[in-house]
């Protein structure tokens, strides 16, 4: 078995993922749990981390690189933000050391867009970005990272020029559970997905995103007047929100920009369906693979590049 070199951790609000990485870059061991920032803030970040390090038999002298909400103000230690425009390389060198630890633990910073007309922040997704876009990439890339709060990032010649957050996932949850449209989607889980309704609403919202809230109401009125199904209503809500998101995200993109989708599982399939329906060119990178590559790049820059030069 390969000798361990470092530990990589993606610490979200409600999730914890750890990889013990070997000197050859292979994954020696892996741990996943629901001990995100919220839980760790009560149990103790150092205690939670040590439990997983012990479970993987990680050597006591290897370092740990962390990304995500452990670096938030309410996390383990605030790692701050790097302001855009920023080079991808600046993320690698902005890690903050956690004090009073027996091993070297570093937490990567987030990204901040401080313009008063479009303030925005991200924490955790910047590491996926590192793993998705090579630091020496040329031209313009648009990176889509869907989720509860979807992030769309604009990268030009290795520089993050700006990004936008869309509350698509959270809005879908609120609308389908806590609005009048919750009645429209009752029973949708027991039905087959309505692909036609999804694509129709997606295209309508993409073409006229200013009508998004009007289109959403048709999930209810379509049932009252035309007998639309619960599955159709759910698909309509999803398609409308995603269509409006994509339209907004691409409104400031250049004509030749390529889309890189960083996702996995259900969201990967959903956004790939959306891009195909809208005839948009894209490539997909697995979200887990992207965050591991980003953490590996950071570890290499912090500990092993200087070591190899000495």
C-alpha positions as CSV (number, residue, x, y, z in Angstrom):
1,X,0.0,0.0,0.0
2,X,1.3,3.5,-0.9
3,X,2.6,5.7,1.9
4,X,0.2,8.4,3.0
5,X,1.3,12.0,2.2
6,X,-1.5,14.3,3.4
7,X,-5.2,14.4,4.4
8,X,-7.7,16.3,2.3
9,X,-11.0,17.5,3.8
10,X,-14.1,19.0,2.3
11,X,-16.1,20.4,5.3
12,X,-19.5,21.7,4.4
13,X,-22.4,23.1,6.4
14,X,-24.0,19.7,6.8
15,X,-21.5,17.2,5.4
16,X,-17.9,16.0,6.1
17,X,-15.7,14.3,3.6
18,X,-12.1,13.2,4.2
19,X,-9.6,11.5,2.0
20,X,-6.2,10.1,3.1
21,X,-4.0,10.6,0.0
22,X,-0.9,8.7,-0.8
23,X,2.4,10.0,-2.2
24,X,1.5,8.6,-5.6
25,X,-1.8,10.6,-5.5
26,X,-4.0,7.5,-4.8
27,X,-6.8,7.5,-2.3
28,X,-5.6,5.3,0.6
29,X,-8.8,5.8,2.7
30,X,-12.0,7.7,2.7
31,X,-14.5,8.9,5.3
32,X,-17.9,10.6,4.9
33,X,-20.4,11.7,7.6
34,X,-23.1,14.3,8.4
35,X,-20.7,16.1,10.8
36,X,-20.7,19.4,8.9
37,X,-20.0,22.8,10.4
38,X,-23.2,23.0,12.3
39,X,-22.5,19.7,14.2
40,X,-18.8,20.3,14.5
41,X,-19.3,23.7,16.0
42,X,-21.0,22.0,19.0
43,X,-18.8,18.8,19.2
44,X,-15.5,20.6,18.4
45,X,-13.8,20.8,15.0
46,X,-10.6,19.3,16.3
47,X,-12.4,16.4,18.0
48,X,-14.4,15.6,14.9
49,X,-11.4,15.7,12.6
50,X,-9.3,13.5,15.0
51,X,-12.0,10.9,15.1
52,X,-11.8,10.4,11.4
53,X,-8.0,10.6,11.3
54,X,-7.9,7.8,13.9
55,X,-10.4,5.8,11.8
56,X,-8.1,6.0,8.8
57,X,-4.9,5.4,10.8
58,X,-3.5,8.6,9.4
59,X,0.2,9.1,10.5
60,X,0.5,11.9,13.1
61,X,3.1,13.8,11.1
62,X,1.2,14.3,7.8
63,X,-0.6,17.6,7.2
64,X,-4.3,18.3,6.6
65,X,-5.7,20.6,3.9
66,X,-9.3,21.7,4.4
67,X,-11.8,23.6,2.3
68,X,-15.4,24.7,2.9
69,X,-17.4,26.0,5.8
70,X,-14.8,25.1,8.4
71,X,-13.2,28.4,7.3
72,X,-16.3,30.5,7.8
73,X,-16.7,33.1,10.5
74,X,-18.8,30.7,12.5
75,X,-16.5,27.7,11.6
76,X,-13.2,26.5,13.1
77,X,-11.1,29.5,12.2
78,X,-12.0,32.2,9.7
79,X,-10.0,31.8,6.5
80,X,-11.3,35.0,5.0
81,X,-11.8,35.7,1.3
82,X,-9.6,36.5,-1.7
83,X,-11.1,39.3,-3.7
84,X,-12.0,39.0,-7.4
85,X,-10.6,39.5,-9.9
86,X,-8.1,36.9,-8.7
87,X,-5.9,34.3,-10.2
88,X,-6.6,30.7,-9.5
89,X,-3.1,30.4,-8.1
90,X,-3.9,32.9,-5.4
91,X,-6.4,30.5,-3.9
92,X,-3.6,27.9,-3.5
93,X,-1.4,30.2,-1.5
94,X,-4.1,31.8,0.7
95,X,-4.6,29.0,3.2
96,X,-4.7,29.8,6.9
97,X,-3.0,27.7,9.5
98,X,-5.2,26.5,12.4
99,X,-3.3,27.3,15.7
100,X,-2.6,25.0,18.6
101,X,-2.7,21.8,16.6
102,X,-0.2,19.0,16.9
103,X,-0.1,18.6,13.1
104,X,-0.1,21.2,10.3
105,X,-3.8,22.0,9.4
106,X,-4.6,24.6,6.8
107,X,-7.9,25.9,5.7
108,X,-8.4,27.4,2.2
109,X,-10.0,30.9,1.8
110,X,-13.2,31.6,-0.1
111,X,-13.7,34.1,-2.9
112,X,-15.4,37.5,-2.6
113,X,-16.9,39.8,-5.2
114,X,-17.1,43.2,-3.4
115,X,-18.8,45.3,-6.1
116,X,-21.7,47.2,-4.5
117,X,-24.1,46.4,-7.3
118,X,-23.4,42.6,-7.2
119,X,-21.8,41.6,-3.9
120,X,-21.2,37.8,-3.7
121,X,-19.3,35.2,-1.8
122,X,-18.4,31.5,-2.1
123,X,-16.7,29.1,0.2
124,X,-15.9,25.6,-0.8
125,X,-16.8,26.0,-4.5
126,X,-13.5,27.8,-5.1
127,X,-11.7,24.4,-4.5
128,X,-13.9,22.7,-7.0
129,X,-13.0,25.5,-9.4
130,X,-9.3,24.8,-8.8
131,X,-9.9,21.1,-9.8
132,X,-12.1,22.0,-12.8
133,X,-10.0,24.7,-14.6
134,X,-6.3,24.4,-15.1
135,X,-4.4,27.4,-13.8
136,X,-2.9,28.0,-17.2
137,X,-6.2,27.7,-19.1
138,X,-6.6,30.2,-22.0
139,X,-9.8,31.9,-23.2
140,X,-13.0,32.3,-21.3
141,X,-14.7,29.5,-19.4
142,X,-18.0,29.6,-17.6
143,X,-18.2,27.1,-14.7
144,X,-21.5,26.0,-13.4
145,X,-21.7,24.4,-10.0
146,X,-25.3,23.6,-9.2
147,X,-26.7,23.0,-5.8
148,X,-28.9,24.6,-3.1
149,X,-27.1,27.8,-4.1
150,X,-25.8,27.4,-7.6
151,X,-22.5,29.1,-8.5
152,X,-21.7,30.4,-12.0
153,X,-18.1,31.5,-12.3
154,X,-16.4,33.5,-15.1
155,X,-12.8,32.6,-15.7
156,X,-10.6,34.4,-18.3
157,X,-7.0,33.2,-19.0
158,X,-6.8,31.7,-15.5
159,X,-8.3,34.7,-13.7
160,X,-11.6,34.6,-11.9
161,X,-13.2,37.7,-13.2
162,X,-16.5,37.4,-11.4
163,X,-19.3,35.0,-10.3
164,X,-23.0,34.8,-9.5
165,X,-25.0,32.9,-7.0
166,X,-28.5,31.6,-7.8
167,X,-30.7,30.3,-5.0
168,X,-32.3,27.8,-7.4
169,X,-32.2,24.7,-5.1
170,X,-33.4,26.6,-2.0
171,X,-36.2,28.3,-4.0
172,X,-37.4,24.9,-5.4
173,X,-37.5,23.5,-1.9
174,X,-39.4,26.5,-0.5
175,X,-41.9,26.7,-3.4
176,X,-42.7,23.0,-3.4
177,X,-43.0,22.7,0.3
178,X,-44.2,26.1,1.7
179,X,-46.1,27.9,-1.0
180,X,-49.5,27.5,-2.7
181,X,-47.7,25.3,-5.3
182,X,-47.1,22.7,-2.7
183,X,-50.6,21.4,-3.4
184,X,-49.8,21.2,-7.1
185,X,-46.9,18.8,-6.6
186,X,-48.5,16.6,-4.0
187,X,-47.9,13.0,-5.0
188,X,-45.3,13.8,-7.7
189,X,-42.8,11.5,-6.0
190,X,-44.9,8.5,-6.9
191,X,-45.0,9.4,-10.6
192,X,-42.6,9.2,-13.4
193,X,-40.7,12.4,-14.2
194,X,-42.4,14.6,-16.9
195,X,-39.5,15.3,-19.2
196,X,-41.7,17.2,-21.7
197,X,-43.0,19.6,-19.1
198,X,-39.4,20.2,-17.8
199,X,-38.1,21.0,-21.3
200,X,-41.0,23.2,-22.2
201,X,-40.8,25.3,-19.0
202,X,-37.0,25.4,-19.2
203,X,-37.1,26.9,-22.7
204,X,-39.9,29.3,-21.8
205,X,-38.0,30.7,-18.8
206,X,-34.7,30.8,-20.7
207,X,-36.3,32.8,-23.5
208,X,-38.1,35.2,-21.1
209,X,-36.6,35.0,-17.6
210,X,-38.5,38.2,-16.6
211,X,-41.7,36.1,-16.7
212,X,-40.4,33.4,-14.3
213,X,-42.8,34.1,-11.4
214,X,-45.7,34.1,-13.9
215,X,-44.6,30.8,-15.4
216,X,-44.4,29.3,-11.9
217,X,-48.0,30.0,-11.2
218,X,-49.0,28.0,-14.3
219,X,-48.1,24.9,-12.3
220,X,-51.3,25.5,-10.4
221,X,-53.5,27.0,-13.0
222,X,-52.5,24.3,-15.5
223,X,-54.0,21.7,-13.1
224,X,-57.2,23.7,-12.5
225,X,-57.9,24.4,-16.1
226,X,-56.2,21.6,-18.1
227,X,-55.7,18.7,-15.8
228,X,-51.9,18.9,-15.6
229,X,-50.4,16.2,-13.3
230,X,-48.4,16.6,-10.1
231,X,-45.3,15.3,-11.9
232,X,-45.9,17.9,-14.6
233,X,-46.2,20.7,-12.0
234,X,-43.0,19.6,-10.3
235,X,-41.2,19.5,-13.6
236,X,-42.5,22.9,-14.6
237,X,-41.3,24.5,-11.4
238,X,-37.8,22.9,-11.8
239,X,-37.6,23.8,-15.4
240,X,-38.6,27.4,-14.8
241,X,-36.1,28.0,-12.0
242,X,-33.2,26.4,-13.9
243,X,-34.1,28.1,-17.2
244,X,-34.1,31.5,-15.4
245,X,-30.9,30.7,-13.7
246,X,-29.1,29.7,-17.0
247,X,-30.4,32.8,-18.8
248,X,-29.2,35.1,-16.0
249,X,-25.8,33.3,-15.7
250,X,-25.1,33.5,-19.5
251,X,-26.3,37.1,-19.9
252,X,-22.8,38.4,-19.2
253,X,-20.9,35.6,-21.0
254,X,-18.9,36.2,-24.1
255,X,-20.0,34.5,-27.4
256,X,-17.2,32.0,-27.4
257,X,-17.3,31.0,-23.8
258,X,-17.5,27.3,-23.0
259,X,-19.5,25.8,-20.1
260,X,-17.9,23.4,-17.6
261,X,-20.5,21.7,-15.4
262,X,-19.1,20.6,-12.1
263,X,-21.7,18.2,-10.6
264,X,-22.6,14.6,-9.8
265,X,-25.7,12.4,-9.3
266,X,-29.1,13.8,-9.8
267,X,-28.0,17.4,-10.3
268,X,-25.5,16.4,-13.0
269,X,-28.3,14.6,-15.0
270,X,-30.7,17.5,-14.5
271,X,-28.3,20.2,-15.8
272,X,-27.0,18.0,-18.6
273,X,-30.6,17.6,-19.7
274,X,-31.1,21.3,-19.5
275,X,-28.0,22.2,-21.5
276,X,-28.9,19.7,-24.2
277,X,-32.5,21.0,-24.5
278,X,-31.1,24.5,-24.9
279,X,-28.5,23.4,-27.4
280,X,-25.6,24.6,-25.2
281,X,-22.2,23.2,-25.5
282,X,-20.7,21.9,-22.3
283,X,-18.3,19.4,-20.6
284,X,-18.9,17.7,-17.3
285,X,-16.5,17.2,-14.4
286,X,-17.4,15.0,-11.4
287,X,-17.9,17.2,-8.4
288,X,-16.0,14.9,-6.0
289,X,-13.1,14.5,-8.4
290,X,-12.9,18.3,-8.8
291,X,-12.7,19.0,-5.1
292,X,-10.1,16.3,-4.6
293,X,-8.0,17.7,-7.4
294,X,-8.4,21.2,-6.0
295,X,-7.3,20.1,-2.5
296,X,-4.4,18.2,-4.1
297,X,-3.3,21.3,-6.0
298,X,-3.3,23.3,-2.7
299,X,-1.4,20.6,-0.8
300,X,1.2,20.5,-3.6
301,X,1.6,24.2,-3.6
302,X,1.8,24.6,0.2
303,X,4.0,21.6,1.3
304,X,5.5,19.7,-1.6
305,X,6.6,22.2,-4.2
306,X,9.1,23.9,-1.8
307,X,10.1,20.4,-0.5
308,X,11.0,19.3,-4.0
309,X,13.0,22.5,-4.6
310,X,15.1,22.1,-1.4
